[in-house]
Amino acid sequence: MVTLNLDDDTANLLRQVSEQEHVSPAQLIKHLLSDYLEDLADAAAADAALAELASGKDDTLSLAEWEQQLNALER
């Protein structure tokens, strides 16, 4: 269990949005936090992929090259 202290403005906004969305404030916080953490993980994975690409460790293919390889596998 985690306790969260919010200032009055944020707490009021949370109540308003939770009412609009027809969810409890706790459910809204869980959903928003989960989405945010997933976004952070996605951003970290993208940064790692970009760093690998920039380092030359990862090969890239054009769409045409990828289609050729895919077509060769289907034969």
C-alpha positions, 0 to 999 in steps of 0.5 A: 500500500502506498500513501499519496499526499496531494495538494488541494488543487491536484486532489480537486482535479483528480476528483473531477476527472475520476467523476468524468471517467466514472472511476474511483480516484484510486483506479484513475491513479493506478491507470495513469501511473501504469501508463506512465511507467509503460511509456518510460519503459518504451522510451528506454527501449527506444533509446537503447535501440537508437544507441545500438543503431547509431553504434553500427551494431544493428543492421538496417534493411530498406523495405525493399530488402526486407520484402525480398528476404520475406519473399525468399522465405515464402518460396 
